[in-house]
Amino acid sequence: MVAAGLWAQRGGGGGFYGGGQIHVPAGTKTAREIGSRSTGTPLWENRAGFGGDVFTFARLRYDAAPRPMNGARGGWTTDCPDADLNLSYRLQQMTSLKVDPNGRFVRATDPDLGQFPFLFASAPGAMGLTDAEVVALRGYLQNGGFLLMTDSWGDDAWANVERLFRTVLPGSRFEELPIEHALYRSVFQIRQKAQVPNIRMGIKIPGTQIQHRVIFDAKGRIVVMGLHNSDDSDGWEREGEDHEYFKNHSEKVAYPLAINIIFYIMTH
């Protein structure tokens, strides 16, 4: 973990706010179009001239295929839009990257998917993909794209992830990323892997252990990463709701790890 005191907590704290899945109308392109479900999201602007030369937090919309019959909670909208915009703001605040202040929602079959080298999927234990989405996501990952997944819990949810990626990337396999990997030192020094609890439920399945599972391509590039048995995106979304949660889980674990992942992926 990293030292505390790097950030000032945003939001007034106190009370719990809406969670779970929400309806996002077809055609909604950005997280900024969705009202905050927590304590509000930060606003910022990039100087004129940067244009498209910014990092964009792109969230995968995966509601075209049936949900897996495994009882997994959540869906593609879990923790949005606050997780997307809060993390984007922290990334701009703490690194040299210029970050899109609006985020983006994208389907695997959208023609502009390749414009976003980073893709995020929430609750992958509940994720299903159509045949066309499987093919499109395969092409994206094989041509330089990266997918980060958070908020999957337990064996059944992870079995769905592995089953899905046997079709997306045939012949690939997940493996645990060792803490000695350079990713854990790309911005912050992370010395141990830690779980982020859900702000309301705590550790969703008691006794589970945090796992950082990745798929490497033939050149050794990380193409997929799953933060399993941890609710890291709640750490981004809920930072303003409770000071102790922010101090112990957002500031020390969820933000440093996410920033390291994104900075490493964007520079390798």
Residue pairs with C-beta under 8 A, 6 or more apart in sequence:
1 190
1 191
1 192
1 194
1 252
1 253
1 256
2 188
2 189
2 190
2 252
2 256
4 247
4 251
4 252
5 251
6 94
6 251
7 90
7 93
7 94
7 251
7 255
9 239
9 240
9 243
9 246
9 247
9 250
9 251
10 39
10 40
10 42
10 86
10 239
10 240
11 38
11 39
11 40
11 239
11 240
11 241
12 39
12 240
13 39
13 240
13 241
13 242
13 243
13 246
14 241
14 242
15 241
16 199
16 200
16 241
17 37
17 38
17 39
17 238
17 241
18 37
18 38
19 37
19 79
19 200
20 74
20 78
21 74
21 75
21 77
21 78
22 34
22 37
22 77
22 80
24 34
24 61
24 77
24 80
24 105
28 34
28 105
29 104
29 105
30 102
30 103
30 104
30 105
31 57
31 59
31 80
31 81
31 84
31 85
31 102
31 103
31 104
31 105
32 41
32 81
32 85
32 101
32 102
32 103
33 81
34 80
34 81
35 81
36 81
36 82
37 81
37 82
37 237
38 82
38 237
38 238
38 240
38 241
39 240
39 241
40 240
41 81
41 82
41 85
41 86
41 89
42 85
42 86
42 89
43 101
44 89
44 92
44 101
45 101
46 54
46 98
46 99
46 100
46 101
50 98
52 115
53 98
54 97
54 98
54 99
54 100
55 88
55 91
55 97
55 98
55 99
55 100
55 118
55 262
55 266
56 99
56 100
56 103
56 104
56 115
56 116
56 118
57 84
57 85
57 87
57 88
57 91
57 99
57 100
57 103
57 104
57 118
57 120
58 103
58 104
58 105
58 106
58 113
58 116
58 118
58 119
58 120
59 76
59 80
59 84
59 103
59 104
59 105
59 106
59 119
59 120
59 121
59 122
60 76
60 106
60 107
60 108
60 119
60 120
60 121
60 147
61 76
61 105
61 106
61 107
62 76
62 107
62 108
62 121
62 127
62 128
62 129
62 133
63 75
63 76
64 107
64 129
64 130
64 133
65 128
65 129
65 130
65 133
66 128
67 75
67 126
67 128
68 125
68 126
68 127
68 128
68 160
70 125
70 126
70 156
70 157
70 159
70 160
71 156
72 123
72 125
72 126
72 152
72 156
72 157
72 160
73 123
73 125
73 126
73 153
73 204
74 122
74 123
74 125
74 126
74 151
75 122
75 123
75 126
76 121
76 122
76 123
76 127
77 122
78 122
78 123
78 151
78 233
79 122
79 151
79 233
79 234
79 236
79 237
80 122
80 237
81 103
82 236
82 237
82 238
83 122
83 233
83 234
83 236
83 237
84 103
84 120
84 236
85 101
85 102
85 103
86 236
86 237
86 239
87 236
87 255
87 258
88 99
88 100
88 101
88 103
89 99
89 101
90 236
90 255
90 258
90 259
91 97
91 99
91 258
91 259
91 262
91 263
92 98
92 99
94 187
94 255
94 259
95 187
95 259
95 263
97 262
97 263
97 266
104 116
106 112
106 113
106 116
106 119
107 113
107 133
108 129
108 132
108 133
108 134
108 136
108 137
108 140
109 130
109 132
109 133
109 136
113 119
113 136
113 140
113 145
114 140
114 143
114 144
114 145
116 145
117 144
117 145
117 146
117 265
117 266
118 145
118 146
118 148
118 262
118 265
118 266
119 140
119 145
119 146
119 147
119 148
120 147
120 148
120 149
120 150
121 127
121 147
121 148
121 149
122 149
122 150
122 151
122 233
123 151
123 152
124 149
124 151
124 152
124 157
124 160
124 161
124 164
124 226
125 152
125 153
125 154
125 156
125 157
125 158
125 160
125 161
126 157
126 160
127 160
127 161
127 164
128 164
129 137
129 164
129 167
129 168
134 167
134 168
137 147
137 168
138 168
138 169
141 147
141 168
141 169
141 217
141 223
141 224
142 169
142 217
142 223
145 223
146 222
146 223
146 224
146 225
146 265
147 223
147 224
147 225
148 225
148 226
148 227
148 258
148 261
149 161
149 224
149 225
149 226
149 227
150 226
150 227
150 230
150 231
150 232
150 233
151 227
151 230
151 231
151 232
151 233
151 234
152 158
152 161
152 226
152 228
152 229
153 204
153 205
153 208
153 228
153 229
154 204
154 205
154 208
154 229
157 228
158 213
158 226
158 228
161 174
161 226
161 228
162 174
165 172
165 174
165 215
165 224
166 172
169 215
169 223
169 224
172 215
173 215
174 213
174 214
174 215
174 224
174 226
175 213
175 214
175 215
175 216
176 211
176 212
176 213
176 214
177 183
177 212
177 213
177 214
177 222
177 225
179 190
179 191
179 192
179 193
182 264
183 222
183 260
183 261
183 264
184 190
184 191
184 260
185 260
186 260
186 263
186 264
186 267
187 256
187 259
187 260
187 263
188 256
188 259
188 260
190 256
190 257
190 260
193 210
193 211
193 212
194 210
194 230
194 252
194 253
195 203
195 208
195 209
195 210
195 229
195 230
195 253
196 230
196 231
196 232
196 234
196 235
196 249
196 253
196 254
197 203
197 204
197 231
197 234
197 249
198 204
198 231
198 234
199 234
199 238
199 241
199 242
199 245
204 231
205 229
208 229
209 229
210 227
210 228
210 229
210 230
211 226
211 227
211 228
211 229
212 225
212 226
212 227
212 228
213 225
213 226
213 228
214 222
214 224
214 225
214 226
215 222
215 223
215 224
215 225
216 222
216 223
217 223
221 268
222 264
222 265
222 268
225 261
227 257
232 253
232 254
232 257
232 258
233 254
234 254
235 245
235 249
235 250
235 253
235 254
235 255
236 250
236 254
236 255
236 258
238 245
238 246
238 250
239 245
239 246
239 250
239 251
239 255
240 246
